[in-house]
Amino acid sequence: MRASEATTYYFNKAADQLELPDWVRKLLVTNKREVTVQVAFERDNGRSETVLGYRVQHDNARGPMKGGLRYHPAVDLDEVRALAALMTWKTAVVELPYGGAKGGIGIDPKTLSKREMERMPRAFVDQLHEIVGPDSDIPAPDMGTNHEVMAWFRNQWEKYHGFNPAVITGKPVEEYGARGREEATGRGVGTVAVKMMKRLNIRPDQCRTAIQGFGNVGSHAGKYLHEAAFPIVAVSDLSGTYFNAKGLNIPELFSYVIKNKGTLEGYSGAEQLPAEDLLGLDVDLLIPAALGDVITKENADRIRAKSIIEAANGPIDPEADEILAARNITILPDILANAGGVTVSYFEWVQNRQHYRWSLDRVRQELDRTLSDAFEQVWQESSTRNVSLRTAAFMLAINRVQRASELAGWLI
Ligand code: NAD
């Protein structure tokens, strides 16, 4: 199933519960604007190269649109559309005053020198600076882009419109970025995991946890949960699965991966299994934090975890979601579980607009509160309506966007 089909599937499931008529669904799923632009930039050898860039703006009923900018060779309009809509539901479920958007450039960043990495966002901004801005559409880093790309984007946009760092988030901390942005998504995953296990009556020190992916999200989620006394029995990355039935030494793994250029390869403090074994481990909590579509109908039967928290975007496809639901495996969906990143992006935008800086403690406090409140609302909705946590999250999000659209006079 394509990414956009999965988003539409989950949307429709929730819309059925809400008994939304077709004309309302049409307004809520149709993108406000889709732009494809030519991104022509100079290669270091002096030749110009032309690739395609996309920005899809899905919905702005609740506020300016917000969403990442990715560099990836497989980026196409369909993927960007699906991700833009997901951002609308994600910002609505955690009640940030935003809509959803997404952008991408179809190129492999590994083929670019640093200078070429810089010329790309500048060429992109030249094409669409008029449709992005602090009150309309605010990009952020995503796959293949980073804080430096955000700084170049901002610099180019300001050449047209003047000083305004709130045009983009995920900037370097010393250049109007927010403290705590790097850890935010993983910390948010940890926050909702603690709350969910409490609801499921599993004590933290008895919650055997496995994390797929030990990059930005997986490592910070692991660190948070280790500090909350969860035994993390396995973590994996492309190099393999690292296992210890009594719980891994997460602080050691965290430092190891930093020193070892982002990979766990060569770590000798645990038993090593093939990377794909992680998904089949008998654990209380499984956290896929690597890629999309890793749990499908082909391998859903192998899952032995009692609960799953979707730290990655779309790790479980809709067919697998049905299979796991029938086995009573509790799944906390991505639109809530990984919303910590966009939440701290929102805090960055707020600070930029106030010309003020928050302490790391304040960022953490506000993040924990935002995600805890959202978790409780989704849990309540799921219990009251007797639907899955995913459907409950979509229902709350759709209700909020629908109400804002009514108040704007778009739904009469
Ligand atoms: P990352 O590149 O820092 O880390 C990805 C990790 O997954 C790496 O450890 C990599 O080795 C591992 N991996 C890749 N393929 C694997 C495989 N087949 N088996 C096991 N491990 C594998 O990426 P990240 O920023 O941590 O993002 C992870 C996921 O979370 C992505 O789906 C991303 O879209 C999503 N996400 C990230 C953020 C954020 O703020 N970084 C926010 C929301 C969602």
Residues whose N, C-alpha, C, O or C-beta is under 5 A from the ligand:
A	BS01	NAD	T185 Q212 G213 F214 G215 N216 V217 G218 S236 D237 L238 G262 A275 A289 A290 L291 G292 A311 A312 N313 N338 G341
